[in-house]
């Protein structure tokens, strides 16, 4: 899973960089589509998979703010 996430991240970053390069050149109309597609996939595909991978099997109750624990002090 770590290798898959690494490959996916760097490929999306390379698409973003290539889209920005094409936009700077001003020769291609596909640059805005590449930028939008890469940002869309980073936010709606990569981020949920990454968060699932990082927090799988961890106790998340340590990170929840609990008023009962605050009142005891």
PDB file of N, H, CA, C and O in Angstrom:
ATOM      1  N   UNK A   1       0.822  -1.183   0.000  1.00  0.00           N
ATOM      2  CA  UNK A   1       0.000   0.000   0.000  1.00  0.00           C
ATOM      3  C   UNK A   1       0.872   1.255   0.000  1.00  0.00           C
ATOM      4  O   UNK A   1       0.536   2.256  -0.633  1.00  0.00           O
ATOM      5  N   UNK A   2       1.994   1.189   0.717  1.00  0.00           N
ATOM      6  H   UNK A   2       2.266   0.376   1.232  1.00  0.00           H
ATOM      7  CA  UNK A   2       2.885   2.344   0.786  1.00  0.00           C
ATOM      8  C   UNK A   2       3.479   2.655  -0.587  1.00  0.00           C
ATOM      9  O   UNK A   2       3.603   3.820  -0.966  1.00  0.00           O
ATOM     10  N   UNK A   3       3.838   1.630  -1.316  1.00  0.00           N
ATOM     11  H   UNK A   3       3.737   0.684  -1.009  1.00  0.00           H
ATOM     12  CA  UNK A   3       4.408   1.832  -2.653  1.00  0.00           C
ATOM     13  C   UNK A   3       3.352   2.398  -3.598  1.00  0.00           C
ATOM     14  O   UNK A   3       3.635   3.292  -4.395  1.00  0.00           O
ATOM     15  N   UNK A   4       2.132   1.869  -3.502  1.00  0.00           N
ATOM     16  H   UNK A   4       1.902   1.143  -2.854  1.00  0.00           H
ATOM     17  CA  UNK A   4       1.033   2.364  -4.341  1.00  0.00           C
ATOM     18  C   UNK A   4       0.771   3.839  -4.071  1.00  0.00           C
ATOM     19  O   UNK A   4       0.616   4.625  -5.006  1.00  0.00           O
ATOM     20  N   UNK A   5       0.720   4.221  -2.787  1.00  0.00           N
ATOM     21  H   UNK A   5       0.846   3.583  -2.028  1.00  0.00           H
ATOM     22  CA  UNK A   5       0.493   5.622  -2.444  1.00  0.00           C
ATOM     23  C   UNK A   5       1.630   6.514  -2.928  1.00  0.00           C
ATOM     24  O   UNK A   5       1.400   7.634  -3.383  1.00  0.00           O
ATOM     25  N   UNK A   6       2.840   6.016  -2.828  1.00  0.00           N
ATOM     26  H   UNK A   6       3.027   5.106  -2.459  1.00  0.00           H
ATOM     27  CA  UNK A   6       3.994   6.794  -3.281  1.00  0.00           C
ATOM     28  C   UNK A   6       3.951   7.014  -4.802  1.00  0.00           C
ATOM     29  O   UNK A   6       4.176   8.125  -5.284  1.00  0.00           O
ATOM     30  N   UNK A   7       3.665   5.965  -5.529  1.00  0.00           N
ATOM     31  H   UNK A   7       3.482   5.063  -5.138  1.00  0.00           H
ATOM     32  CA  UNK A   7       3.578   6.076  -6.998  1.00  0.00           C
ATOM     33  C   UNK A   7       2.434   7.003  -7.400  1.00  0.00           C
ATOM     34  O   UNK A   7       2.594   7.843  -8.286  1.00  0.00           O
ATOM     35  N   UNK A   8       1.274   6.851  -6.745  1.00  0.00           N
ATOM     36  H   UNK A   8       1.144   6.169  -6.025  1.00  0.00           H
ATOM     37  CA  UNK A   8       0.124   7.699  -7.057  1.00  0.00           C
ATOM     38  C   UNK A   8       0.413   9.161  -6.759  1.00  0.00           C
ATOM     39  O   UNK A   8       0.063  10.039  -7.548  1.00  0.00           O
ATOM     40  N   UNK A   9       1.048   9.427  -5.626  1.00  0.00           N
ATOM     41  H   UNK A   9       1.333   8.714  -4.985  1.00  0.00           H
ATOM     42  CA  UNK A   9       1.357  10.812  -5.254  1.00  0.00           C
ATOM     43  C   UNK A   9       2.293  11.458  -6.265  1.00  0.00           C
ATOM     44  O   UNK A   9       2.022  12.558  -6.748  1.00  0.00           O
ATOM     45  N   UNK A  10       3.378  10.792  -6.585  1.00  0.00           N
ATOM     46  H   UNK A  10       3.598   9.899  -6.193  1.00  0.00           H
ATOM     47  CA  UNK A  10       4.359  11.407  -7.486  1.00  0.00           C
ATOM     48  C   UNK A  10       3.835  11.515  -8.915  1.00  0.00           C
ATOM     49  O   UNK A  10       4.208  12.442  -9.634  1.00  0.00           O
ATOM     50  N   UNK A  11       2.985  10.594  -9.337  1.00  0.00           N
ATOM     51  H   UNK A  11       2.682   9.841  -8.753  1.00  0.00           H
ATOM     52  CA  UNK A  11       2.415  10.729 -10.677  1.00  0.00           C
ATOM     53  C   UNK A  11       1.445  11.913 -10.735  1.00  0.00           C
ATOM     54  O   UNK A  11       1.428  12.644 -11.725  1.00  0.00           O
ATOM     55  N   UNK A  12       0.644  12.109  -9.696  1.00  0.00           N
ATOM     56  H   UNK A  12       0.658  11.515  -8.892  1.00  0.00           H
ATOM     57  CA  UNK A  12      -0.272  13.251  -9.688  1.00  0.00           C
ATOM     58  C   UNK A  12       0.478  14.575  -9.573  1.00  0.00           C
ATOM     59  O   UNK A  12       0.082  15.568 -10.182  1.00  0.00           O
ATOM     60  N   UNK A  13       1.546  14.592  -8.804  1.00  0.00           N
ATOM     61  H   UNK A  13       1.868  13.784  -8.309  1.00  0.00           H
ATOM     62  CA  UNK A  13       2.358  15.804  -8.708  1.00  0.00           C
ATOM     63  C   UNK A  13       3.032  16.099 -10.048  1.00  0.00           C
ATOM     64  O   UNK A  13       3.160  17.261 -10.433  1.00  0.00           O
ATOM     65  N   UNK A  14       3.464  15.058 -10.759  1.00  0.00           N
ATOM     66  H   UNK A  14       3.360  14.114 -10.446  1.00  0.00           H
ATOM     67  CA  UNK A  14       4.083  15.284 -12.063  1.00  0.00           C
ATOM     68  C   UNK A  14       3.061  15.788 -13.084  1.00  0.00           C
ATOM     69  O   UNK A  14       3.391  16.629 -13.920  1.00  0.00           O
ATOM     70  N   UNK A  15       1.810  15.279 -13.024  1.00  0.00           N
ATOM     71  H   UNK A  15       1.541  14.596 -12.345  1.00  0.00           H
ATOM     72  CA  UNK A  15       0.760  15.807 -13.894  1.00  0.00           C
ATOM     73  C   UNK A  15       0.505  17.282 -13.595  1.00  0.00           C
ATOM     74  O   UNK A  15       0.329  18.086 -14.510  1.00  0.00           O
ATOM     75  N   UNK A  16       0.488  17.627 -12.324  1.00  0.00           N
ATOM     76  H   UNK A  16       0.631  16.973 -11.580  1.00  0.00           H
ATOM     77  CA  UNK A  16       0.281  19.011 -11.931  1.00  0.00           C
ATOM     78  C   UNK A  16       1.419  19.899 -12.432  1.00  0.00           C
ATOM     79  O   UNK A  16       1.178  20.981 -12.968  1.00  0.00           O
ATOM     80  N   UNK A  17       2.644  19.443 -12.258  1.00  0.00           N
ATOM     81  H   UNK A  17       2.839  18.564 -11.823  1.00  0.00           H
ATOM     82  CA  UNK A  17       3.800  20.225 -12.704  1.00  0.00           C
ATOM     83  C   UNK A  17       3.812  20.370 -14.227  1.00  0.00           C
ATOM     84  O   UNK A  17       4.127  21.439 -14.752  1.00  0.00           O
ATOM     85  N   UNK A  18       3.471  19.301 -14.925  1.00  0.00           N
ATOM     86  H   UNK A  18       3.216  18.433 -14.499  1.00  0.00           H
ATOM     87  CA  UNK A  18       3.432  19.369 -16.388  1.00  0.00           C
ATOM     88  C   UNK A  18       2.332  20.324 -16.857  1.00  0.00           C
ATOM     89  O   UNK A  18       2.523  21.071 -17.817  1.00  0.00           O
ATOM     90  N   UNK A  19       1.183  20.297 -16.179  1.00  0.00           N
ATOM     91  H   UNK A  19       1.028  19.690 -15.400  1.00  0.00           H
ATOM     92  CA  UNK A  19       0.111  21.229 -16.518  1.00  0.00           C
ATOM     93  C   UNK A  19       0.514  22.668 -16.271  1.00  0.00           C
ATOM     94  O   UNK A  19       0.189  23.551 -17.065  1.00  0.00           O
ATOM     95  N   UNK A  20       1.223  22.914 -15.172  1.00  0.00           N
ATOM     96  H   UNK A  20       1.487  22.197 -14.527  1.00  0.00           H
ATOM     97  CA  UNK A  20       1.704  24.270 -14.900  1.00  0.00           C
ATOM     98  C   UNK A  20       2.756  24.703 -15.908  1.00  0.00           C
ATOM     99  O   UNK A  20       2.811  25.871 -16.293  1.00  0.00           O
ATOM    100  N   UNK A  21       3.591  23.762 -16.335  1.00  0.00           N
ATOM    101  H   UNK A  21       3.546  22.813 -16.023  1.00  0.00           H
ATOM    102  CA  UNK A  21       4.591  24.072 -17.361  1.00  0.00           C
ATOM    103  C   UNK A  21       3.919  24.431 -18.684  1.00  0.00           C
ATOM    104  O   UNK A  21       4.298  25.404 -19.337  1.00  0.00           O
ATOM    105  N   UNK A  22       2.924  23.643 -19.071  1.00  0.00           N
ATOM    106  H   UNK A  22       2.617  22.853 -18.540  1.00  0.00           H
ATOM    107  CA  UNK A  22       2.217  23.932 -20.321  1.00  0.00           C
ATOM    108  C   UNK A  22       1.468  25.257 -20.242  1.00  0.00           C
ATOM    109  O   UNK A  22       1.373  25.980 -21.233  1.00  0.00           O
ATOM    110  N   UNK A  23       0.941  25.570 -19.074  1.00  0.00           N
ATOM    111  H   UNK A  23       1.018  24.982 -18.269  1.00  0.00           H
ATOM    112  CA  UNK A  23       0.232  26.846 -18.926  1.00  0.00           C
ATOM    113  C   UNK A  23       1.199  28.014 -19.044  1.00  0.00           C
ATOM    114  O   UNK A  23       0.857  29.053 -19.609  1.00  0.00           O
ATOM    115  N   UNK A  24       2.392  27.848 -18.519  1.00  0.00           N
ATOM    116  H   UNK A  24       2.670  27.004 -18.060  1.00  0.00           H
ATOM    117  CA  UNK A  24       3.405  28.902 -18.612  1.00  0.00           C
ATOM    118  C   UNK A  24       3.852  29.096 -20.057  1.00  0.00           C
ATOM    119  O   UNK A  24       4.112  30.221 -20.483  1.00  0.00           O
ATOM    120  N   UNK A  25       3.940  28.011 -20.805  1.00  0.00           N
ATOM    121  H   UNK A  25       3.728  27.097 -20.459  1.00  0.00           H
ATOM    122  CA  UNK A  25       4.306  28.103 -22.214  1.00  0.00           C
ATOM    123  C   UNK A  25       3.196  28.773 -23.031  1.00  0.00           C
ATOM    124  O   UNK A  25       3.468  29.503 -23.984  1.00  0.00           O
ATOM    125  N   UNK A  26       1.952  28.515 -22.647  1.00  0.00           N
ATOM    126  H   UNK A  26       1.731  27.922 -21.873  1.00  0.00           H
ATOM    127  CA  UNK A  26       0.825  29.130 -23.337  1.00  0.00           C
ATOM    128  C   UNK A  26       0.509  28.510 -24.671  1.00  0.00           C
ATOM    129  O   UNK A  26      -0.211  29.107 -25.472  1.00  0.00           O
ATOM    130  N   UNK A  27       1.028  27.325 -24.934  1.00  0.00           N
ATOM    131  H   UNK A  27       1.612  26.840 -24.283  1.00  0.00           H
ATOM    132  CA  UNK A  27       0.810  26.708 -26.233  1.00  0.00           C
ATOM    133  C   UNK A  27      -0.341  25.712 -26.241  1.00  0.00           C
ATOM    134  O   UNK A  27      -0.906  25.416 -27.294  1.00  0.00           O
ATOM    135  N   UNK A  28      -0.683  25.203 -25.083  1.00  0.00           N
ATOM    136  H   UNK A  28      -0.225  25.444 -24.227  1.00  0.00           H
ATOM    137  CA  UNK A  28      -1.663  24.130 -25.051  1.00  0.00           C
ATOM    138  C   UNK A  28      -2.880  24.522 -24.224  1.00  0.00           C
ATOM    139  O   UNK A  28      -2.763  25.189 -23.196  1.00  0.00           O
ATOM    140  N   UNK A  29      -4.045  24.097 -24.692  1.00  0.00           N
ATOM    141  H   UNK A  29      -4.140  23.556 -25.527  1.00  0.00           H
ATOM    142  CA  UNK A  29      -5.288  24.355 -23.970  1.00  0.00           C
ATOM    143  C   UNK A  29      -5.581  23.238 -22.968  1.00  0.00           C
ATOM    144  O   UNK A  29      -6.482  23.363 -22.139  1.00  0.00           O
ATOM    145  N   UNK A  30      -4.826  22.159 -23.046  1.00  0.00           N
ATOM    146  H   UNK A  30      -4.094  22.057 -23.719  1.00  0.00           H
ATOM    147  CA  UNK A  30      -5.049  21.031 -22.156  1.00  0.00           C
ATOM    148  C   UNK A  30      -4.434  21.263 -20.772  1.00  0.00           C
ATOM    149  O   UNK A  30      -4.666  20.471 -19.859  1.00  0.00           O
ATOM    150  N   UNK A  31      -3.669  22.315 -20.606  1.00  0.00           N
ATOM    151  H   UNK A  31      -3.480  22.959 -21.348  1.00  0.00           H
ATOM    152  CA  UNK A  31      -2.973  22.557 -19.343  1.00  0.00           C
ATOM    153  C   UNK A  31      -3.947  22.748 -18.185  1.00  0.00           C
ATOM    154  O   UNK A  31      -3.715  22.224 -17.095  1.00  0.00           O
ATOM    155  N   UNK A  32      -5.027  23.484 -18.402  1.00  0.00           N
ATOM    156  H   UNK A  32      -5.215  23.909 -19.287  1.00  0.00           H
ATOM    157  CA  UNK A  32      -5.991  23.708 -17.334  1.00  0.00           C
ATOM    158  C   UNK A  32      -6.709  22.416 -16.965  1.00  0.00           C
ATOM    159  O   UNK A  32      -7.060  22.212 -15.803  1.00  0.00           O
ATOM    160  N   UNK A  33      -6.927  21.556 -17.929  1.00  0.00           N
ATOM    161  H   UNK A  33      -6.642  21.721 -18.874  1.00  0.00           H
ATOM    162  CA  UNK A  33      -7.550  20.258 -17.639  1.00  0.00           C
ATOM    163  C   UNK A  33      -6.613  19.372 -16.829  1.00  0.00           C
ATOM    164  O   UNK A  33      -7.050  18.684 -15.906  1.00  0.00           O
ATOM    165  N   UNK A  34      -5.331  19.385 -17.168  1.00  0.00           N
ATOM    166  H   UNK A  34      -4.976  19.943 -17.918  1.00  0.00           H
ATOM    167  CA  UNK A  34      -4.364  18.603 -16.399  1.00  0.00           C
ATOM    168  C   UNK A  34      -4.268  19.098 -14.961  1.00  0.00           C
ATOM    169  O   UNK A  34      -4.225  18.294 -14.030  1.00  0.00           O
ATOM    170  N   UNK A  35      -4.236  20.397 -14.775  1.00  0.00           N
ATOM    171  H   UNK A  35      -4.272  21.050 -15.531  1.00  0.00           H
ATOM    172  CA  UNK A  35      -4.157  20.959 -13.432  1.00  0.00           C
ATOM    173  C   UNK A  35      -5.412  20.605 -12.641  1.00  0.00           C
ATOM    174  O   UNK A  35      -5.315  20.149 -11.502  1.00  0.00           O
ATOM    175  N   UNK A  36      -6.555  20.803 -13.217  1.00  0.00           N
ATOM    176  H   UNK A  36      -6.633  21.173 -14.142  1.00  0.00           H
ATOM    177  CA  UNK A  36      -7.812  20.496 -12.533  1.00  0.00           C
ATOM    178  C   UNK A  36      -7.967  19.029 -12.225  1.00  0.00           C
ATOM    179  O   UNK A  36      -8.405  18.661 -11.135  1.00  0.00           O
ATOM    180  N   UNK A  37      -7.611  18.183 -13.177  1.00  0.00           N
ATOM    181  H   UNK A  37      -7.255  18.482 -14.063  1.00  0.00           H
ATOM    182  CA  UNK A  37      -7.711  16.738 -12.993  1.00  0.00           C
ATOM    183  C   UNK A  37      -6.786  16.268 -11.880  1.00  0.00           C
ATOM    184  O   UNK A  37      -7.177  15.439 -11.058  1.00  0.00           O
ATOM    185  N   UNK A  38      -5.568  16.787 -11.845  1.00  0.00           N
ATOM    186  H   UNK A  38      -5.251  17.461 -12.513  1.00  0.00           H
ATOM    187  CA  UNK A  38      -4.619  16.353 -10.821  1.00  0.00           C
ATOM    188  C   UNK A  38      -5.036  16.847  -9.437  1.00  0.00           C
ATOM    189  O   UNK A  38      -4.900  16.108  -8.462  1.00  0.00           O
ATOM    190  N   UNK A  39      -5.537  18.070  -9.329  1.00  0.00           N
ATOM    191  H   UNK A  39      -5.648  18.669 -10.122  1.00  0.00           H
ATOM    192  CA  UNK A  39      -6.002  18.574  -8.031  1.00  0.00           C
ATOM    193  C   UNK A  39      -7.229  17.801  -7.577  1.00  0.00           C
ATOM    194  O   UNK A  39      -7.352  17.475  -6.397  1.00  0.00           O
ATOM    195  N   UNK A  40      -8.131  17.504  -8.490  1.00  0.00           N
ATOM    196  H   UNK A  40      -8.031  17.768  -9.449  1.00  0.00           H
ATOM    197  CA  UNK A  40      -9.326  16.717  -8.162  1.00  0.00           C
ATOM    198  C   UNK A  40      -8.945  15.331  -7.645  1.00  0.00           C
ATOM    199  O   UNK A  40      -9.479  14.874  -6.634  1.00  0.00           O
ATOM    200  N   UNK A  41      -8.031  14.670  -8.332  1.00  0.00           N
ATOM    201  H   UNK A  41      -7.597  15.041  -9.153  1.00  0.00           H
ATOM    202  CA  UNK A  41      -7.631  13.328  -7.894  1.00  0.00           C
ATOM    203  C   UNK A  41      -6.831  13.357  -6.597  1.00  0.00           C
ATOM    204  O   UNK A  41      -6.942  12.443  -5.780  1.00  0.00           O
ATOM    205  N   UNK A  42      -6.029  14.395  -6.403  1.00  0.00           N
ATOM    206  H   UNK A  42      -5.939  15.138  -7.067  1.00  0.00           H
ATOM    207  CA  UNK A  42      -5.306  14.514  -5.138  1.00  0.00           C
ATOM    208  C   UNK A  42      -6.266  14.661  -3.966  1.00  0.00           C
ATOM    209  O   UNK A  42      -6.055  14.072  -2.906  1.00  0.00           O
ATOM    210  N   UNK A  43      -7.311  15.442  -4.156  1.00  0.00           N
ATOM    211  H   UNK A  43      -7.483  15.921  -5.017  1.00  0.00           H
ATOM    212  CA  UNK A  43      -8.205  15.704  -3.037  1.00  0.00           C
ATOM    213  C   UNK A  43      -9.259  14.622  -2.837  1.00  0.00           C
ATOM    214  O   UNK A  43      -9.629  14.351  -1.695  1.00  0.00           O
ATOM    215  N   UNK A  44      -9.749  14.004  -3.883  1.00  0.00           N
ATOM    216  H   UNK A  44      -9.448  14.224  -4.811  1.00  0.00           H
ATOM    217  CA  UNK A  44     -10.835  13.049  -3.739  1.00  0.00           C
ATOM    218  C   UNK A  44     -10.434  11.590  -3.907  1.00  0.00           C
ATOM    219  O   UNK A  44     -11.258  10.708  -3.664  1.00  0.00           O
ATOM    220  N   UNK A  45      -9.224  11.308  -4.306  1.00  0.00           N
ATOM    221  H   UNK A  45      -8.555  12.025  -4.503  1.00  0.00           H
ATOM    222  CA  UNK A  45      -8.769   9.931  -4.424  1.00  0.00           C
ATOM    223  C   UNK A  45      -7.594   9.671  -3.494  1.00  0.00           C
ATOM    224  O   UNK A  45      -7.632   8.752  -2.676  1.00  0.00           O
ATOM    225  N   UNK A  46      -6.558  10.479  -3.621  1.00  0.00           N
ATOM    226  H   UNK A  46      -6.528  11.226  -4.286  1.00  0.00           H
ATOM    227  CA  UNK A  46      -5.338  10.233  -2.841  1.00  0.00           C
ATOM    228  C   UNK A  46      -5.541  10.485  -1.353  1.00  0.00           C
ATOM    229  O   UNK A  46      -5.143   9.662  -0.528  1.00  0.00           O
ATOM    230  N   UNK A  47      -6.151  11.606  -0.999  1.00  0.00           N
ATOM    231  H   UNK A  47      -6.474  12.275  -1.668  1.00  0.00           H
ATOM    232  CA  UNK A  47      -6.294  11.970   0.410  1.00  0.00           C
ATOM    233  C   UNK A  47      -7.094  10.943   1.210  1.00  0.00           C
ATOM    234  O   UNK A  47      -6.633  10.557   2.284  1.00  0.00           O
ATOM    235  N   UNK A  48      -8.268  10.471   0.757  1.00  0.00           N
ATOM    236  H   UNK A  48      -8.642  10.784  -0.116  1.00  0.00           H
ATOM    237  CA  UNK A  48      -8.970   9.453   1.545  1.00  0.00           C
ATOM    238  C   UNK A  48      -8.204   8.129   1.665  1.00  0.00           C
ATOM    239  O   UNK A  48      -8.225   7.496   2.721  1.00  0.00           O
ATOM    240  N   UNK A  49      -7.542   7.719   0.608  1.00  0.00           N
ATOM    241  H   UNK A  49      -7.525   8.233  -0.250  1.00  0.00           H
ATOM    242  CA  UNK A  49      -6.763   6.481   0.676  1.00  0.00           C
ATOM    243  C   UNK A  49      -5.600   6.649   1.644  1.00  0.00           C
ATOM    244  O   UNK A  49      -5.306   5.741   2.422  1.00  0.00           O
ATOM    245  N   UNK A  50      -4.938   7.799   1.605  1.00  0.00           N
ATOM    246  H   UNK A  50      -5.177   8.536   0.973  1.00  0.00           H
ATOM    247  CA  UNK A  50      -3.831   8.066   2.507  1.00  0.00           C
ATOM    248  C   UNK A  50      -4.291   8.093   3.961  1.00  0.00           C
ATOM    249  O   UNK A  50      -3.644   7.498   4.823  1.00  0.00           O
ATOM    250  N   UNK A  51      -5.398   8.775   4.242  1.00  0.00           N
ATOM    251  H   UNK A  51      -5.923   9.259   3.541  1.00  0.00           H
ATOM    252  CA  UNK A  51      -5.901   8.835   5.610  1.00  0.00           C
ATOM    253  C   UNK A  51      -6.331   7.469   6.113  1.00  0.00           C
ATOM    254  O   UNK A  51      -6.093   7.138   7.275  1.00  0.00           O
ATOM    255  N   UNK A  52      -6.951   6.679   5.271  1.00  0.00           N
ATOM    256  H   UNK A  52      -7.144   6.947   4.327  1.00  0.00           H
ATOM    257  CA  UNK A  52      -7.324   5.319   5.668  1.00  0.00           C
ATOM    258  C   UNK A  52      -6.087   4.494   5.993  1.00  0.00           C
ATOM    259  O   UNK A  52      -6.064   3.761   6.982  1.00  0.00           O
ATOM    260  N   UNK A  53      -5.079   4.615   5.174  1.00  0.00           N
ATOM    261  H   UNK A  53      -5.097   5.210   4.371  1.00  0.00           H
ATOM    262  CA  UNK A  53      -3.845   3.854   5.381  1.00  0.00           C
ATOM    263  C   UNK A  53      -3.148   4.267   6.674  1.00  0.00           C
ATOM    264  O   UNK A  53      -2.643   3.410   7.399  1.00  0.00           O
ATOM    265  N   UNK A  54      -3.113   5.561   6.975  1.00  0.00           N
ATOM    266  H   UNK A  54      -3.523   6.257   6.386  1.00  0.00           H
ATOM    267  CA  UNK A  54      -2.403   6.054   8.155  1.00  0.00           C
ATOM    268  C   UNK A  54      -3.130   5.735   9.454  1.00  0.00           C
ATOM    269  O   UNK A  54      -2.482   5.439  10.458  1.00  0.00           O
ATOM    270  N   UNK A  55      -4.454   5.786   9.462  1.00  0.00           N
ATOM    271  H   UNK A  55      -4.981   6.027   8.647  1.00  0.00           H
ATOM    272  CA  UNK A  55      -5.203   5.619  10.702  1.00  0.00           C
ATOM    273  C   UNK A  55      -5.821   4.242  10.863  1.00  0.00           C
ATOM    274  O   UNK A  55      -6.570   4.020  11.814  1.00  0.00           O
ATOM    275  N   UNK A  56      -5.539   3.334   9.987  1.00  0.00           N
ATOM    276  H   UNK A  56      -4.931   3.515   9.214  1.00  0.00           H
ATOM    277  CA  UNK A  56      -6.080   1.983  10.080  1.00  0.00           C
ATOM    278  C   UNK A  56      -5.481   1.286  11.302  1.00  0.00           C
ATOM    279  O   UNK A  56      -4.261   1.179  11.429  1.00  0.00           O
ATOM    280  N   UNK A  57      -6.341   0.818  12.190  1.00  0.00           N
ATOM    281  H   UNK A  57      -7.332   0.905  12.087  1.00  0.00           H
ATOM    282  CA  UNK A  57      -5.896   0.058  13.351  1.00  0.00           C
ATOM    283  C   UNK A  57      -5.406   0.892  14.516  1.00  0.00           C
ATOM    284  O   UNK A  57      -4.842   0.336  15.458  1.00  0.00           O
ATOM    285  N   UNK A  58      -5.594   2.194  14.495  1.00  0.00           N
ATOM    286  H   UNK A  58      -6.052   2.646  13.730  1.00  0.00           H
ATOM    287  CA  UNK A  58      -5.150   3.051  15.599  1.00  0.00           C
ATOM    288  C   UNK A  58      -6.331   3.414  16.484  1.00  0.00           C
ATOM    289  O   UNK A  58      -7.476   3.463  16.033  1.00  0.00           O
ATOM    290  N   UNK A  59      -6.032   3.668  17.751  1.00  0.00           N
ATOM    291  H   UNK A  59      -5.102   3.628  18.117  1.00  0.00           H
ATOM    292  CA  UNK A  59      -7.048   4.073  18.712  1.00  0.00           C
ATOM    293  C   UNK A  59      -7.239   5.581  18.609  1.00  0.00           C
ATOM    294  O   UNK A  59      -6.403   6.355  19.077  1.00  0.00           O
ATOM    295  N   UNK A  60      -8.331   5.986  18.001  1.00  0.00           N
ATOM    296  H   UNK A  60      -9.009   5.357  17.621  1.00  0.00           H
ATOM    297  CA  UNK A  60      -8.576   7.410  17.774  1.00  0.00           C
ATOM    298  C   UNK A  60      -9.229   8.082  18.983  1.00  0.00           C
ATOM    299  O   UNK A  60      -9.424   9.297  18.981  1.00  0.00           O
ATOM    300  N   UNK A  61      -9.566   7.314  20.004  1.00  0.00           N
ATOM    301  H   UNK A  61      -9.407   6.326  20.006  1.00  0.00           H
ATOM    302  CA  UNK A  61     -10.177   7.923  21.179  1.00  0.00           C
ATOM    303  C   UNK A  61      -9.177   8.785  21.947  1.00  0.00           C
ATOM    304  O   UNK A  61      -9.591   9.625  22.746  1.00  0.00           O
ATOM    305  N   UNK A  62      -7.900   8.604  21.733  1.00  0.00           N
ATOM    306  H   UNK A  62      -7.564   7.921  21.085  1.00  0.00           H
ATOM    307  CA  UNK A  62      -6.891   9.448  22.382  1.00  0.00           C
ATOM    308  C   UNK A  62      -6.952  10.882  21.873  1.00  0.00           C
ATOM    309  O   UNK A  62      -6.581  11.811  22.589  1.00  0.00           O
ATOM    310  N   UNK A  63      -7.405  11.062  20.675  1.00  0.00           N
ATOM    311  H   UNK A  63      -7.707  10.307  20.092  1.00  0.00           H
ATOM    312  CA  UNK A  63      -7.389  12.371  20.035  1.00  0.00           C
ATOM    313  C   UNK A  63      -8.719  13.104  20.102  1.00  0.00           C
ATOM    314  O   UNK A  63      -8.849  14.199  19.555  1.00  0.00           O
ATOM    315  N   UNK A  64      -9.712  12.512  20.767  1.00  0.00           N
ATOM    316  H   UNK A  64      -9.607  11.622  21.211  1.00  0.00           H
ATOM    317  CA  UNK A  64     -11.034  13.126  20.884  1.00  0.00           C
ATOM    318  C   UNK A  64     -11.081  13.952  22.161  1.00  0.00           C
ATOM    319  O   UNK A  64     -10.692  13.476  23.227  1.00  0.00           O
ATOM    320  N   UNK A  65     -11.552  15.176  22.056  1.00  0.00           N
ATOM    321  H   UNK A  65     -11.869  15.562  21.190  1.00  0.00           H
ATOM    322  CA  UNK A  65     -11.693  16.044  23.211  1.00  0.00           C
ATOM    323  C   UNK A  65     -12.893  15.597  24.021  1.00  0.00           C
ATOM    324  O   UNK A  65     -14.010  15.563  23.505  1.00  0.00           O
ATOM    325  N   UNK A  66     -12.677  15.250  25.295  1.00  0.00           N
ATOM    326  H   UNK A  66     -11.769  15.277  25.715  1.00  0.00           H
ATOM    327  CA  UNK A  66     -13.735  14.727  26.145  1.00  0.00           C
ATOM    328  C   UNK A  66     -13.939  15.672  27.327  1.00  0.00           C
ATOM    329  O   UNK A  66     -12.997  15.965  28.065  1.00  0.00           O
ATOM    330  N   UNK A  67     -15.154  16.142  27.500  1.00  0.00           N
ATOM    331  H   UNK A  67     -15.919  15.905  26.901  1.00  0.00           H
ATOM    332  CA  UNK A  67     -15.452  17.063  28.584  1.00  0.00           C
ATOM    333  C   UNK A  67     -15.376  16.381  29.958  1.00  0.00           C
ATOM    334  O   UNK A  67     -15.079  17.040  30.955  1.00  0.00           O
ATOM    335  N   UNK A  68     -15.639  15.080  30.018  1.00  0.00           N
ATOM    336  H   UNK A  68     -15.880  14.545  29.208  1.00  0.00           H
ATOM    337  CA  UNK A  68     -15.575  14.359  31.288  1.00  0.00           C
ATOM    338  C   UNK A  68     -14.158  14.355  31.846  1.00  0.00           C
ATOM    339  O   UNK A  68     -13.964  14.520  33.050  1.00  0.00           O
ATOM    340  N   UNK A  69     -13.181  14.170  30.991  1.00  0.00           N
ATOM    341  H   UNK A  69     -13.338  14.035  30.012  1.00  0.00           H
ATOM    342  CA  UNK A  69     -11.793  14.198  31.433  1.00  0.00           C
ATOM    343  C   UNK A  69     -11.389  15.597  31.861  1.00  0.00           C
ATOM    344  O   UNK A  69     -10.569  15.761  32.764  1.00  0.00           O
ATOM    345  N   UNK A  70     -11.957  16.601  31.220  1.00  0.00           N
ATOM    346  H   UNK A  70     -12.623  16.468  30.486  1.00  0.00           H
ATOM    347  CA  UNK A  70     -11.642  17.987  31.562  1.00  0.00           C
ATOM    348  C   UNK A  70     -12.233  18.361  32.928  1.00  0.00           C
ATOM    349  O   UNK A  70     -11.603  19.103  33.682  1.00  0.00           O
ATOM    350  N   UNK A  71     -13.411  17.869  33.253  1.00  0.00           N
ATOM    351  H   UNK A  71     -13.922  17.266  32.641  1.00  0.00           H
ATOM    352  CA  UNK A  71     -14.075  18.184  34.516  1.00  0.00           C
ATOM    353  C   UNK A  71     -13.379  17.518  35.706  1.00  0.00           C
ATOM    354  O   UNK A  71     -13.432  18.038  36.821  1.00  0.00           O
ATOM    355  N   UNK A  72     -12.739  16.391  35.483  1.00  0.00           N
ATOM    356  H   UNK A  72     -12.696  15.968  34.578  1.00  0.00           H
ATOM    357  CA  UNK A  72     -12.070  15.680  36.571  1.00  0.00           C
ATOM    358  C   UNK A  72     -10.889  16.456  37.115  1.00  0.00           C
ATOM    359  O   UNK A  72     -10.559  16.326  38.294  1.00  0.00           O
ATOM    360  N   UNK A  73     -10.253  17.251  36.293  1.00  0.00           N
ATOM    361  H   UNK A  73     -10.522  17.357  35.335  1.00  0.00           H
ATOM    362  CA  UNK A  73      -9.053  17.987  36.724  1.00  0.00           C
ATOM    363  C   UNK A  73      -9.389  19.179  37.497  1.00  0.00           C
ATOM    364  O   UNK A  73      -8.495  19.905  37.933  1.00  0.00           O
TER     365      UNK A  73
END
